[in-house]
Amino acid sequence: MKNIWDRDEDIKPVTDQEVKVAESELGVSLPAPYIELCKYQNGGYLMYDAFPTTEPNTWADDHVSASSLYGIKKDGILDTDYLLNEWDLPKNLVLITGDGHSWIALDYRRQKEDPPVIYLEEGNEMEWHEIPLAASFDEYISKLYNHEDD
């Protein structure tokens, strides 16, 4: 797996016990590649800032913003339930990054292991517009890149 972190020495790695507690609290099995990344650095900014899309969105015509990744902690993925309720988002997601008006999430609505990754953004009438990004977290990480504005 490629290194994705814009390294921050102050962010400590997640422990196996913290992973078990998080999976129990969330009721899911987190993707192994995600856990592996969090064992190196438990969340933070990435060396990349974009993920390609074929569907235009409010961010751009050909990509979404992907400059950070939540860690396995409070102020990370453990805030998912609160944020799903606060923003009236679909249930059975684990939010891995976002800002309130757009989110990237692991989608556990149809499967409890190795979920696809989706992008959600506010649409009309308080509806959420959903764009599939990757079939797995591993695929998501492999396609991150740096977008250069022309």
C-alpha positions as CSV (number, residue, x, y, z in Angstrom):
1,M,0.0,0.0,0.0
2,K,1.3,3.4,-0.9
3,N,2.1,6.0,1.8
4,I,-0.7,8.6,1.8
5,W,0.0,10.6,4.9
6,D,1.4,14.2,5.0
7,R,3.2,12.9,8.1
8,D,2.4,14.5,11.5
9,E,4.6,13.1,14.3
10,D,2.1,14.3,16.9
11,I,-0.7,11.9,15.7
12,K,-0.1,8.6,17.3
13,P,-1.0,5.2,15.7
14,V,-4.2,3.4,16.6
15,T,-3.8,0.3,18.8
16,D,-5.4,-3.1,18.2
17,Q,-7.6,-2.5,21.3
18,E,-8.8,0.8,19.9
19,V,-9.7,-0.9,16.6
20,K,-11.7,-3.6,18.4
21,V,-13.6,-1.0,20.5
22,A,-14.4,1.1,17.4
23,E,-15.6,-1.9,15.4
24,S,-17.8,-2.9,18.3
25,E,-19.2,0.6,18.7
26,L,-19.8,1.0,14.9
27,G,-21.1,-2.6,14.4
28,V,-18.9,-3.2,11.4
29,S,-15.6,-4.7,10.3
30,L,-13.3,-1.9,9.2
31,P,-11.3,-2.5,6.0
32,A,-7.9,-4.0,6.7
33,P,-6.1,-1.4,4.5
34,Y,-7.7,1.4,6.5
35,I,-6.7,-0.1,9.8
36,E,-3.1,-0.5,8.4
37,L,-3.0,3.1,7.5
38,C,-4.2,4.2,11.0
39,K,-1.6,2.0,12.6
40,Y,1.0,4.2,10.9
41,Q,-0.8,7.5,11.6
42,N,-4.3,7.6,13.1
43,G,-5.9,10.2,10.8
44,G,-4.8,13.5,9.4
45,Y,-3.9,15.3,6.1
46,L,-2.9,13.3,3.0
47,M,-0.2,13.9,0.5
48,Y,-3.0,13.9,-2.1
49,D,-6.0,16.2,-2.5
50,A,-8.3,14.6,-5.0
51,F,-10.2,11.4,-6.2
52,P,-11.3,11.2,-9.8
53,T,-15.0,11.0,-10.8
54,T,-16.8,10.7,-14.0
55,E,-19.8,12.6,-12.6
56,P,-19.7,16.4,-12.1
57,N,-20.4,17.5,-8.6
58,T,-20.3,20.8,-6.7
59,W,-16.6,20.5,-6.2
60,A,-15.5,19.9,-9.8
61,D,-16.4,18.2,-13.1
62,D,-13.9,15.4,-12.8
63,H,-12.9,14.9,-9.1
64,V,-13.9,15.4,-5.5
65,S,-11.8,16.8,-2.7
66,A,-9.9,14.1,-0.7
67,S,-7.2,15.8,1.3
68,S,-7.7,14.2,4.7
69,L,-8.8,10.9,6.3
70,Y,-10.5,10.5,9.7
71,G,-8.7,8.3,12.2
72,I,-10.2,5.6,14.4
73,K,-11.1,7.8,17.4
74,K,-13.4,10.6,18.6
75,D,-13.1,13.6,16.3
76,G,-12.7,10.8,13.7
77,I,-14.9,7.9,12.6
78,L,-16.3,7.5,16.1
79,D,-18.3,10.7,15.5
80,T,-20.1,9.0,12.6
81,D,-23.4,8.3,14.5
82,Y,-23.6,11.9,15.7
83,L,-22.8,13.3,12.2
84,L,-25.3,11.0,10.4
85,N,-28.0,12.3,12.7
86,E,-26.9,15.9,12.7
87,W,-26.8,16.1,8.8
88,D,-29.7,13.7,8.2
89,L,-27.5,11.3,6.3
90,P,-28.3,7.7,5.4
91,K,-27.7,5.1,8.1
92,N,-25.1,2.3,7.9
93,L,-22.3,4.6,6.7
94,V,-18.9,5.3,8.3
95,L,-17.8,8.8,7.4
96,I,-14.0,8.9,6.6
97,T,-13.8,12.6,5.7
98,G,-16.0,15.5,5.1
99,D,-17.1,19.0,6.1
100,G,-20.9,18.9,6.6
101,H,-21.9,19.7,3.0
102,S,-20.0,16.9,1.4
103,W,-18.7,13.5,2.8
104,I,-16.8,10.5,1.8
105,A,-18.0,7.3,3.5
106,L,-17.6,3.6,3.7
107,D,-21.0,2.3,2.6
108,Y,-22.2,-0.6,4.9
109,R,-25.8,-0.5,3.7
110,R,-25.5,-3.7,1.6
111,Q,-22.5,-5.5,3.2
112,K,-20.8,-5.6,6.6
113,E,-17.3,-6.2,5.3
114,D,-15.1,-4.6,2.7
115,P,-17.6,-1.9,1.8
116,P,-17.5,0.4,-1.2
117,V,-16.6,4.1,-0.9
118,I,-19.1,6.8,-1.8
119,Y,-19.3,10.5,-2.0
120,L,-22.3,12.4,-0.7
121,E,-23.1,16.1,-1.2
122,E,-26.0,18.3,-0.4
123,G,-28.6,18.5,-3.1
124,N,-31.9,20.2,-3.6
125,E,-34.7,20.0,-1.0
126,M,-32.3,18.6,1.7
127,E,-31.7,15.4,-0.4
128,W,-28.2,13.9,-0.6
129,H,-26.7,13.3,-4.0
130,E,-24.6,10.1,-4.0
131,I,-21.7,9.3,-6.3
132,P,-20.0,5.9,-6.1
133,L,-16.3,6.3,-5.9
134,A,-14.6,2.9,-5.4
135,A,-15.6,-0.8,-4.9
136,S,-13.3,-1.0,-1.9
137,F,-11.2,1.2,0.4
138,D,-8.1,-0.3,-1.1
139,E,-9.2,0.9,-4.6
140,Y,-10.1,4.3,-3.1
141,I,-6.6,4.8,-1.7
142,S,-4.9,3.5,-5.0
143,K,-6.7,6.2,-7.1
144,L,-6.0,9.3,-4.9
145,Y,-3.9,11.9,-6.7
146,N,-2.9,15.6,-6.7
147,H,-5.2,17.8,-8.8
148,E,-3.4,20.7,-10.5
149,D,-5.6,23.6,-11.4
150,D,-5.0,25.0,-14.9
